Amino acid sequence: MKRLLKKLNQQLAREVGTTKAAVAMAKLREDARAIAPQNSLKGKHPTDGSTPP
């Protein structure tokens, strides 16, 4: 994943400039962190002692 993000950052930097690429990548990271907690619940075992359906 890191390699993919690095390539995306390089391509953006060539097309729109380093500063705008950095801003876009920061926004992308922020959005990914906002989404991540929702996905992290999938596949985890319940902690309340109940059994999954």
C-alpha distance matrix in Angstrom:
0.0 3.8 5.4 5.1 6.3 8.6 10.0 10.7 12.3 14.3 15.5 16.5 18.3 20.3 21.3 22.2 22.4 20.6 22.0 21.2 17.6 17.3 19.0 16.8 13.6 15.5 16.6 13.2 12.2 15.7 15.4 12.3 14.3 17.3 15.9 14.2 17.7 18.9 16.3 16.8 20.4 19.7 20.7 22.2 25.8 28.4 29.7 33.1 34.4 34.5 33.3 30.9 32.6
3.8 0.0 3.8 5.4 5.2 6.1 8.7 9.9 10.5 12.3 14.3 15.3 16.3 18.5 20.0 20.7 20.3 18.1 19.6 19.4 15.7 15.0 17.3 15.7 12.1 14.0 15.9 13.0 11.6 15.3 15.9 13.1 14.7 18.0 17.4 15.8 19.1 20.9 18.7 18.8 22.6 22.4 23.4 24.5 28.1 30.5 31.5 34.9 36.4 36.7 35.9 33.6 35.6
5.4 3.8 0.0 3.8 5.5 5.0 6.2 8.6 9.8 10.6 12.4 14.2 15.3 16.8 18.5 19.9 19.6 17.7 19.9 19.6 15.8 15.9 18.5 16.7 13.5 16.1 17.9 15.0 14.4 18.1 18.5 16.0 18.0 21.2 20.3 19.0 22.5 23.9 21.6 22.0 25.6 25.1 26.0 27.4 30.9 33.6 34.7 38.2 39.5 39.7 38.6 36.2 38.0
5.1 5.4 3.8 0.0 3.8 5.4 5.2 6.2 8.6 10.0 10.7 12.3 14.2 15.6 16.7 18.1 18.4 17.2 19.1 18.2 14.4 15.1 17.1 14.7 12.0 14.9 16.0 12.8 13.0 16.7 16.4 14.2 16.8 19.5 18.4 17.6 21.4 22.3 20.1 21.1 24.6 23.9 25.1 26.9 30.6 33.1 34.5 37.8 39.2 39.1 37.9 35.2 36.7
6.3 5.2 5.5 3.8 0.0 3.8 5.4 5.0 6.1 8.6 9.9 10.4 12.1 14.3 15.3 16.0 16.1 14.4 15.9 15.1 11.4 11.5 13.6 11.4 8.3 11.2 12.6 9.7 9.8 13.5 13.8 11.9 14.4 17.2 16.7 16.2 19.9 21.1 19.4 20.4 24.0 23.9 25.5 26.9 30.6 32.8 33.9 37.1 38.9 38.9 38.1 35.5 37.2
8.6 6.1 5.0 5.4 3.8 0.0 3.8 5.4 5.1 6.2 8.7 9.9 10.5 12.5 14.4 15.3 14.7 12.7 14.9 14.8 11.0 11.1 14.0 12.6 9.6 12.5 14.6 12.4 12.3 16.0 16.8 15.2 17.3 20.3 20.2 19.5 23.1 24.6 23.0 23.6 27.3 27.3 28.7 30.0 33.6 35.8 36.8 40.1 41.9 42.0 41.3 38.8 40.6
10.0 8.7 6.2 5.2 5.4 3.8 0.0 3.8 5.4 5.1 6.2 8.6 9.8 10.7 12.4 14.2 14.2 13.1 15.8 15.2 11.5 12.8 15.4 13.4 11.3 14.7 16.3 13.9 14.6 18.3 18.5 17.1 19.7 22.3 21.8 21.5 25.2 26.3 24.5 25.6 29.2 28.7 30.2 31.8 35.5 37.8 39.1 42.4 44.0 43.9 42.9 40.2 41.7
10.7 9.9 8.6 6.2 5.0 5.4 3.8 0.0 3.8 5.4 5.2 6.1 8.5 10.0 10.6 11.9 12.6 11.9 14.0 12.6 9.0 10.8 12.8 10.2 8.6 12.3 13.3 10.9 12.4 15.8 15.7 14.8 17.7 19.9 19.5 19.8 23.5 24.4 22.9 24.4 27.9 27.6 29.4 31.1 34.8 36.9 38.2 41.3 43.2 42.9 42.0 39.2 40.5
12.3 10.5 9.8 8.6 6.1 5.1 5.4 3.8 0.0 3.8 5.5 5.1 6.1 8.7 10.0 10.3 10.0 8.6 10.7 10.0 6.2 7.5 10.2 8.6 6.8 10.3 12.0 10.5 11.7 14.9 15.6 15.2 17.6 19.9 20.2 20.5 24.0 25.4 24.3 25.4 29.0 29.2 31.1 32.4 36.1 38.0 39.0 42.1 44.2 44.1 43.5 40.9 42.5
14.3 12.3 10.6 10.0 8.6 6.2 5.1 5.4 3.8 0.0 3.8 5.5 5.1 6.4 8.8 10.1 9.4 8.4 11.6 11.5 8.1 9.8 12.9 11.7 10.4 13.8 15.7 14.3 15.4 18.7 19.4 18.9 21.3 23.7 23.9 24.0 27.6 28.9 27.6 28.8 32.4 32.3 34.1 35.5 39.2 41.3 42.3 45.5 47.4 47.4 46.6 44.0 45.5
15.5 14.3 12.4 10.7 9.9 8.7 6.2 5.2 5.5 3.8 0.0 3.8 5.4 5.2 6.3 8.7 9.4 9.8 12.7 11.6 8.5 11.4 13.7 11.7 11.4 15.0 16.1 14.6 16.5 19.5 19.6 19.4 22.2 24.2 24.1 24.7 28.4 29.2 27.9 29.5 32.9 32.6 34.5 36.3 40.0 42.0 43.3 46.4 48.3 48.0 47.1 44.3 45.5
16.5 15.3 14.2 12.3 10.4 9.9 8.6 6.1 5.1 5.5 3.8 0.0 3.8 5.4 5.1 5.8 6.9 7.6 9.7 8.0 5.2 8.7 10.3 8.4 8.9 12.4 13.2 12.4 14.7 17.2 17.4 17.8 20.6 22.2 22.5 23.5 27.1 27.9 27.1 28.8 32.2 32.2 34.4 36.0 39.7 41.5 42.7 45.6 47.7 47.4 46.8 44.0 45.2
18.3 16.3 15.3 14.2 12.1 10.5 9.8 8.5 6.1 5.1 5.4 3.8 0.0 3.8 5.5 5.5 4.4 4.5 7.6 7.3 5.1 7.9 10.4 9.9 10.2 13.1 14.7 14.5 16.2 18.7 19.6 20.0 22.3 24.3 24.9 25.7 29.1 30.4 29.7 31.0 34.5 34.8 36.9 38.2 41.9 43.7 44.6 47.6 49.8 49.7 49.2 46.6 48.0
20.3 18.5 16.8 15.6 14.3 12.5 10.7 10.0 8.7 6.4 5.2 5.4 3.8 0.0 3.8 6.0 5.8 7.4 10.7 10.3 8.6 11.7 14.0 13.1 13.6 16.8 18.0 17.6 19.5 22.1 22.7 23.0 25.6 27.4 27.8 28.7 32.2 33.2 32.3 33.8 37.3 37.2 39.3 40.8 44.6 46.4 47.6 50.6 52.7 52.5 51.8 49.0 50.2
21.3 20.0 18.5 16.7 15.3 14.4 12.4 10.6 10.0 8.8 6.3 5.1 5.5 3.8 0.0 3.8 6.1 8.9 11.1 9.5 8.6 12.2 13.5 12.1 13.6 16.7 17.2 16.9 19.5 21.7 21.8 22.6 25.4 26.7 27.0 28.3 31.8 32.5 31.8 33.7 37.0 36.9 39.1 40.8 44.6 46.3 47.6 50.4 52.6 52.2 51.5 48.6 49.6
22.2 20.7 19.9 18.1 16.0 15.3 14.2 11.9 10.3 10.1 8.7 5.8 5.5 6.0 3.8 0.0 3.8 7.0 8.1 6.1 6.6 10.1 10.7 10.0 12.2 14.7 15.1 15.6 18.2 19.9 20.3 21.6 24.1 25.3 26.0 27.5 30.9 31.7 31.4 33.2 36.4 36.7 39.2 40.7 44.4 45.8 46.9 49.6 52.0 51.7 51.2 48.5 49.5
22.4 20.3 19.6 18.4 16.1 14.7 14.2 12.6 10.0 9.4 9.4 6.9 4.4 5.8 6.1 3.8 0.0 3.8 5.7 5.7 6.1 8.7 10.3 10.7 12.2 14.4 15.6 16.4 18.3 20.1 21.2 22.4 24.4 26.0 27.1 28.2 31.4 32.7 32.4 33.8 37.2 37.7 40.1 41.3 45.0 46.4 47.3 50.1 52.5 52.5 52.2 49.5 50.9
20.6 18.1 17.7 17.2 14.4 12.7 13.1 11.9 8.6 8.4 9.8 7.6 4.5 7.4 8.9 7.0 3.8 0.0 3.8 5.6 5.1 6.1 8.7 9.9 10.4 12.2 14.3 15.1 16.3 18.3 19.9 20.8 22.4 24.4 25.7 26.5 29.6 31.2 30.9 32.0 35.5 36.2 38.4 39.3 43.0 44.5 45.1 48.0 50.4 50.6 50.4 48.0 49.6
22.0 19.6 19.9 19.1 15.9 14.9 15.8 14.0 10.7 11.6 12.7 9.7 7.6 10.7 11.1 8.1 5.7 3.8 0.0 3.8 5.4 5.2 6.4 8.7 10.0 10.7 12.6 14.3 15.5 16.7 18.6 20.1 21.4 22.9 24.7 25.7 28.6 30.3 30.4 31.5 34.8 35.9 38.4 39.1 42.6 43.8 44.3 47.0 49.7 49.9 49.9 47.6 49.2
21.2 19.4 19.6 18.2 15.1 14.8 15.2 12.6 10.0 11.5 11.6 8.0 7.3 10.3 9.5 6.1 5.7 5.6 3.8 0.0 3.8 5.4 5.1 6.2 8.6 9.9 10.7 12.3 14.3 15.4 16.6 18.3 20.1 21.2 22.7 24.2 27.1 28.4 28.6 30.1 33.3 34.2 36.8 37.8 41.4 42.5 43.2 45.9 48.5 48.4 48.4 45.9 47.2
17.6 15.7 15.8 14.4 11.4 11.0 11.5 9.0 6.2 8.1 8.5 5.2 5.1 8.6 8.6 6.6 6.1 5.1 5.4 3.8 0.0 3.8 5.4 5.1 6.1 8.5 9.9 10.4 12.2 14.2 15.3 16.3 18.3 19.9 21.0 22.1 25.3 26.6 26.4 27.8 31.2 31.8 34.2 35.3 39.0 40.4 41.2 44.0 46.4 46.4 46.2 43.6 45.0
17.3 15.0 15.9 15.1 11.5 11.1 12.8 10.8 7.5 9.8 11.4 8.7 7.9 11.7 12.2 10.1 8.7 6.1 5.2 5.4 3.8 0.0 3.8 5.5 5.1 6.1 8.6 9.8 10.5 12.3 14.2 15.2 16.5 18.4 20.0 20.8 23.7 25.5 25.5 26.4 29.9 30.9 33.3 34.0 37.5 38.8 39.3 42.1 44.7 44.9 44.9 42.6 44.3
19.0 17.3 18.5 17.1 13.6 14.0 15.4 12.8 10.2 12.9 13.7 10.3 10.4 14.0 13.5 10.7 10.3 8.7 6.4 5.1 5.4 3.8 0.0 3.8 5.5 5.1 6.3 8.6 10.0 10.6 12.4 14.3 15.5 16.7 18.6 20.0 22.6 24.2 24.7 25.9 29.0 30.3 33.0 33.6 37.1 38.1 38.6 41.2 43.9 44.0 44.2 41.8 43.3
16.8 15.7 16.7 14.7 11.4 12.6 13.4 10.2 8.6 11.7 11.7 8.4 9.9 13.1 12.1 10.0 10.7 9.9 8.7 6.2 5.1 5.5 3.8 0.0 3.8 5.5 5.1 6.2 8.7 9.9 10.6 12.3 14.3 15.4 16.6 18.2 21.2 22.3 22.5 24.1 27.3 28.1 30.8 31.8 35.5 36.6 37.4 40.0 42.6 42.4 42.3 39.8 41.1
13.6 12.1 13.5 12.0 8.3 9.6 11.3 8.6 6.8 10.4 11.4 8.9 10.2 13.6 13.6 12.2 12.2 10.4 10.0 8.6 6.1 5.1 5.5 3.8 0.0 3.8 5.4 4.9 6.2 8.6 9.8 10.4 12.3 14.2 15.3 16.1 19.3 20.8 20.6 21.8 25.2 26.0 28.5 29.4 33.0 34.3 35.1 37.9 40.4 40.4 40.2 37.8 39.3
15.5 14.0 16.1 14.9 11.2 12.5 14.7 12.3 10.3 13.8 15.0 12.4 13.1 16.8 16.7 14.7 14.4 12.2 10.7 9.9 8.5 6.1 5.1 5.5 3.8 0.0 3.8 5.4 5.1 6.2 8.6 9.8 10.6 12.4 14.4 15.2 17.9 19.7 20.1 21.0 24.3 25.6 28.2 28.7 32.2 33.2 33.6 36.3 39.0 39.2 39.4 37.1 38.9
16.6 15.9 17.9 16.0 12.6 14.6 16.3 13.3 12.0 15.7 16.1 13.2 14.7 18.0 17.2 15.1 15.6 14.3 12.6 10.7 9.9 8.6 6.3 5.1 5.4 3.8 0.0 3.8 5.5 5.0 6.2 8.6 9.9 10.6 12.4 14.2 16.8 18.0 18.8 20.2 23.2 24.4 27.4 28.0 31.5 32.3 33.0 35.4 38.2 38.1 38.3 35.9 37.3
13.2 13.0 15.0 12.8 9.7 12.4 13.9 10.9 10.5 14.3 14.6 12.4 14.5 17.6 16.9 15.6 16.4 15.1 14.3 12.3 10.4 9.8 8.6 6.2 4.9 5.4 3.8 0.0 3.8 5.4 5.2 6.1 8.7 9.9 10.7 12.1 15.3 16.3 16.3 18.0 21.1 21.9 24.7 25.7 29.3 30.4 31.4 34.0 36.5 36.3 36.2 33.6 35.0
12.2 11.6 14.4 13.0 9.8 12.3 14.6 12.4 11.7 15.4 16.5 14.7 16.2 19.5 19.5 18.2 18.3 16.3 15.5 14.3 12.2 10.5 10.0 8.7 6.2 5.1 5.5 3.8 0.0 3.8 5.5 5.0 6.2 8.6 9.9 10.3 13.3 15.1 15.1 16.0 19.4 20.6 23.1 23.7 27.2 28.4 29.0 31.8 34.3 34.4 34.4 32.2 33.9
15.7 15.3 18.1 16.7 13.5 16.0 18.3 15.8 14.9 18.7 19.5 17.2 18.7 22.1 21.7 19.9 20.1 18.3 16.7 15.4 14.2 12.3 10.6 9.9 8.6 6.2 5.0 5.4 3.8 0.0 3.8 5.5 5.2 6.3 8.8 10.0 12.1 14.0 14.9 15.9 18.8 20.5 23.4 23.7 27.0 27.7 28.2 30.6 33.5 33.5 33.9 31.7 33.4
15.4 15.9 18.5 16.4 13.8 16.8 18.5 15.7 15.6 19.4 19.6 17.4 19.6 22.7 21.8 20.3 21.2 19.9 18.6 16.6 15.3 14.2 12.4 10.6 9.8 8.6 6.2 5.2 5.5 3.8 0.0 3.8 5.4 5.0 6.3 8.6 11.1 12.0 12.9 14.7 17.3 18.6 21.7 22.5 25.9 26.6 27.5 29.8 32.5 32.2 32.3 29.8 31.2
12.3 13.1 16.0 14.2 11.9 15.2 17.1 14.8 15.2 18.9 19.4 17.8 20.0 23.0 22.6 21.6 22.4 20.8 20.1 18.3 16.3 15.2 14.3 12.3 10.4 9.8 8.6 6.1 5.0 5.5 3.8 0.0 3.8 5.4 5.2 6.0 9.3 10.4 10.4 11.9 15.0 16.0 18.8 19.7 23.2 24.3 25.4 28.0 30.4 30.2 30.1 27.6 29.1
14.3 14.7 18.0 16.8 14.4 17.3 19.7 17.7 17.6 21.3 22.2 20.6 22.3 25.6 25.4 24.1 24.4 22.4 21.4 20.1 18.3 16.5 15.5 14.3 12.3 10.6 9.9 8.7 6.2 5.2 5.4 3.8 0.0 3.8 5.4 5.1 7.2 9.6 10.3 10.8 13.8 15.6 18.4 18.5 21.9 22.6 23.2 25.8 28.5 28.6 28.8 26.8 28.6
17.3 18.0 21.2 19.5 17.2 20.3 22.3 19.9 19.9 23.7 24.2 22.2 24.3 27.4 26.7 25.3 26.0 24.4 22.9 21.2 19.9 18.4 16.7 15.4 14.2 12.4 10.6 9.9 8.6 6.3 5.0 5.4 3.8 0.0 3.8 5.7 6.7 8.1 10.0 11.2 13.4 15.4 18.6 18.8 22.0 22.2 22.9 25.1 28.0 27.8 28.2 26.0 27.6
15.9 17.4 20.3 18.4 16.7 20.2 21.8 19.5 20.2 23.9 24.1 22.5 24.9 27.8 27.0 26.0 27.1 25.7 24.7 22.7 21.0 20.0 18.6 16.6 15.3 14.4 12.4 10.7 9.9 8.8 6.3 5.2 5.4 3.8 0.0 3.8 5.8 5.7 6.9 9.0 11.2 12.5 15.8 16.6 19.9 20.5 21.8 24.0 26.6 26.0 26.1 23.5 24.9
14.2 15.8 19.0 17.6 16.2 19.5 21.5 19.8 20.5 24.0 24.7 23.5 25.7 28.7 28.3 27.5 28.2 26.5 25.7 24.2 22.1 20.8 20.0 18.2 16.1 15.2 14.2 12.1 10.3 10.0 8.6 6.0 5.1 5.7 3.8 0.0 3.8 5.4 5.2 6.1 9.1 10.6 13.5 13.9 17.4 18.4 19.4 22.1 24.5 24.3 24.2 21.9 23.8
17.7 19.1 22.5 21.4 19.9 23.1 25.2 23.5 24.0 27.6 28.4 27.1 29.1 32.2 31.8 30.9 31.4 29.6 28.6 27.1 25.3 23.7 22.6 21.2 19.3 17.9 16.8 15.3 13.3 12.1 11.1 9.3 7.2 6.7 5.8 3.8 0.0 3.8 5.5 5.1 7.0 9.6 12.6 12.2 15.3 15.6 16.4 18.8 21.5 21.4 21.8 19.8 21.8
18.9 20.9 23.9 22.3 21.1 24.6 26.3 24.4 25.4 28.9 29.2 27.9 30.4 33.2 32.5 31.7 32.7 31.2 30.3 28.4 26.6 25.5 24.2 22.3 20.8 19.7 18.0 16.3 15.1 14.0 12.0 10.4 9.6 8.1 5.7 5.4 3.8 0.0 3.8 5.6 6.1 7.9 11.5 11.8 14.9 15.1 16.6 18.6 21.1 20.4 20.5 18.1 19.5
16.3 18.7 21.6 20.1 19.4 23.0 24.5 22.9 24.3 27.6 27.9 27.1 29.7 32.3 31.8 31.4 32.4 30.9 30.4 28.6 26.4 25.5 24.7 22.5 20.6 20.1 18.8 16.3 15.1 14.9 12.9 10.4 10.3 10.0 6.9 5.2 5.5 3.8 0.0 3.8 5.4 5.7 9.0 10.2 13.7 14.8 16.8 19.3 21.2 20.4 19.9 17.2 18.8
16.8 18.8 22.0 21.1 20.4 23.6 25.6 24.4 25.4 28.8 29.5 28.8 31.0 33.8 33.7 33.2 33.8 32.0 31.5 30.1 27.8 26.4 25.9 24.1 21.8 21.0 20.2 18.0 16.0 15.9 14.7 11.9 10.8 11.2 9.0 6.1 5.1 5.6 3.8 0.0 3.8 5.5 7.9 7.8 11.3 12.7 14.1 17.0 18.9 18.7 18.5 16.4 18.6
20.4 22.6 25.6 24.6 24.0 27.3 29.2 27.9 29.0 32.4 32.9 32.2 34.5 37.3 37.0 36.4 37.2 35.5 34.8 33.3 31.2 29.9 29.0 27.3 25.2 24.3 23.2 21.1 19.4 18.8 17.3 15.0 13.8 13.4 11.2 9.1 7.0 6.1 5.4 3.8 0.0 3.8 6.4 5.8 8.8 9.5 11.3 13.8 15.8 15.3 15.1 13.0 15.2
19.7 22.4 25.1 23.9 23.9 27.3 28.7 27.6 29.2 32.3 32.6 32.2 34.8 37.2 36.9 36.7 37.7 36.2 35.9 34.2 31.8 30.9 30.3 28.1 26.0 25.6 24.4 21.9 20.6 20.5 18.6 16.0 15.6 15.4 12.5 10.6 9.6 7.9 5.7 5.5 3.8 0.0 3.8 5.6 8.8 10.4 13.1 15.5 16.8 15.7 14.6 11.8 13.6
20.7 23.4 26.0 25.1 25.5 28.7 30.2 29.4 31.1 34.1 34.5 34.4 36.9 39.3 39.1 39.2 40.1 38.4 38.4 36.8 34.2 33.3 33.0 30.8 28.5 28.2 27.4 24.7 23.1 23.4 21.7 18.8 18.4 18.6 15.8 13.5 12.6 11.5 9.0 7.9 6.4 3.8 0.0 3.8 6.6 9.3 12.2 14.9 15.4 14.4 12.8 10.2 12.5
22.2 24.5 27.4 26.9 26.9 30.0 31.8 31.1 32.4 35.5 36.3 36.0 38.2 40.8 40.8 40.7 41.3 39.3 39.1 37.8 35.3 34.0 33.6 31.8 29.4 28.7 28.0 25.7 23.7 23.7 22.5 19.7 18.5 18.8 16.6 13.9 12.2 11.8 10.2 7.8 5.8 5.6 3.8 0.0 3.8 6.5 8.7 11.8 12.5 12.3 11.5 9.9 13.0
25.8 28.1 30.9 30.6 30.6 33.6 35.5 34.8 36.1 39.2 40.0 39.7 41.9 44.6 44.6 44.4 45.0 43.0 42.6 41.4 39.0 37.5 37.1 35.5 33.0 32.2 31.5 29.3 27.2 27.0 25.9 23.2 21.9 22.0 19.9 17.4 15.3 14.9 13.7 11.3 8.8 8.8 6.6 3.8 0.0 3.8 6.3 9.1 9.1 9.0 8.3 7.7 11.3
28.4 30.5 33.6 33.1 32.8 35.8 37.8 36.9 38.0 41.3 42.0 41.5 43.7 46.4 46.3 45.8 46.4 44.5 43.8 42.5 40.4 38.8 38.1 36.6 34.3 33.2 32.3 30.4 28.4 27.7 26.6 24.3 22.6 22.2 20.5 18.4 15.6 15.1 14.8 12.7 9.5 10.4 9.3 6.5 3.8 0.0 3.8 5.7 6.4 6.3 7.0 7.2 10.7
29.7 31.5 34.7 34.5 33.9 36.8 39.1 38.2 39.0 42.3 43.3 42.7 44.6 47.6 47.6 46.9 47.3 45.1 44.3 43.2 41.2 39.3 38.6 37.4 35.1 33.6 33.0 31.4 29.0 28.2 27.5 25.4 23.2 22.9 21.8 19.4 16.4 16.6 16.8 14.1 11.3 13.1 12.2 8.7 6.3 3.8 0.0 3.8 5.6 7.5 9.4 10.6 14.1
33.1 34.9 38.2 37.8 37.1 40.1 42.4 41.3 42.1 45.5 46.4 45.6 47.6 50.6 50.4 49.6 50.1 48.0 47.0 45.9 44.0 42.1 41.2 40.0 37.9 36.3 35.4 34.0 31.8 30.6 29.8 28.0 25.8 25.1 24.0 22.1 18.8 18.6 19.3 17.0 13.8 15.5 14.9 11.8 9.1 5.7 3.8 0.0 3.8 5.6 8.8 10.7 13.7
34.4 36.4 39.5 39.2 38.9 41.9 44.0 43.2 44.2 47.4 48.3 47.7 49.8 52.7 52.6 52.0 52.5 50.4 49.7 48.5 46.4 44.7 43.9 42.6 40.4 39.0 38.2 36.5 34.3 33.5 32.5 30.4 28.5 28.0 26.6 24.5 21.5 21.1 21.2 18.9 15.8 16.8 15.4 12.5 9.1 6.4 5.6 3.8 0.0 3.8 6.6 9.6 12.6
34.5 36.7 39.7 39.1 38.9 42.0 43.9 42.9 44.1 47.4 48.0 47.4 49.7 52.5 52.2 51.7 52.5 50.6 49.9 48.4 46.4 44.9 44.0 42.4 40.4 39.2 38.1 36.3 34.4 33.5 32.2 30.2 28.6 27.8 26.0 24.3 21.4 20.4 20.4 18.7 15.3 15.7 14.4 12.3 9.0 6.3 7.5 5.6 3.8 0.0 3.8 6.6 9.2
33.3 35.9 38.6 37.9 38.1 41.3 42.9 42.0 43.5 46.6 47.1 46.8 49.2 51.8 51.5 51.2 52.2 50.4 49.9 48.4 46.2 44.9 44.2 42.3 40.2 39.4 38.3 36.2 34.4 33.9 32.3 30.1 28.8 28.2 26.1 24.2 21.8 20.5 19.9 18.5 15.1 14.6 12.8 11.5 8.3 7.0 9.4 8.8 6.6 3.8 0.0 3.8 6.5
30.9 33.6 36.2 35.2 35.5 38.8 40.2 39.2 40.9 44.0 44.3 44.0 46.6 49.0 48.6 48.5 49.5 48.0 47.6 45.9 43.6 42.6 41.8 39.8 37.8 37.1 35.9 33.6 32.2 31.7 29.8 27.6 26.8 26.0 23.5 21.9 19.8 18.1 17.2 16.4 13.0 11.8 10.2 9.9 7.7 7.2 10.6 10.7 9.6 6.6 3.8 0.0 3.8
32.6 35.6 38.0 36.7 37.2 40.6 41.7 40.5 42.5 45.5 45.5 45.2 48.0 50.2 49.6 49.5 50.9 49.6 49.2 47.2 45.0 44.3 43.3 41.1 39.3 38.9 37.3 35.0 33.9 33.4 31.2 29.1 28.6 27.6 24.9 23.8 21.8 19.5 18.8 18.6 15.2 13.6 12.5 13.0 11.3 10.7 14.1 13.7 12.6 9.2 6.5 3.8 0.0
